[in-house]
Structure formats: structure tokens, C-alpha cells
């Protein structure tokens, strides 16, 4: 049995993180479900929206939000590190 090309695609109306809608994400209307990786792959436009959202969210409450360190310096990669 072969899978159809659309089997893992879903329709999107936009994206939310922490129950906050990310402005500009509504133009991305198709998502792909991939349960076999720890990575998230998005195009550069959506990556920039996600990056802006994380920076905003962390700035709202610097003491309690984003206790780890985010590294946006590697182009196209968002890495997190935490000190225990």
C-alpha cells in the first residue's frame, strides 16, 4: 500500500505559541506532521515570525519567561540551553 502525498498534511489558519497568536503566520496554510524527528523545519519567513515571538515573549517577563538561553546566532537554527 502506498501513501498519498497529502496524507500527513494539515490545513493551518495560523500558529500560536503560549496561547498567543503569531501575527503573519496566517499566510502559511499547510503544515506537515512529522513524528520521527526532534527538529522542526520551517521556511525562513515562518522562522522569522517564530524568532520575533520568542524575543517578545521573553521580554514580557524576563524573570519568569525563558529561563534558558536562546541562541539565534546560527542562521536558521534556534538553540536552547539551560543551566540546572
PEGIJO-V390870 format. One record per helix or strand of 3 or more residues. SS is the DSSP state (@ for helix, = for strand). FROM is the first residue (numbers start at 1). LEN is the number of residues. If there is no record, write none. Layout:
SS|FROM|LEN  SS|FROM|LEN
This chain:
=|9|3  @|25|3  =|30|3  @|44|17  =|69|3  =|79|3
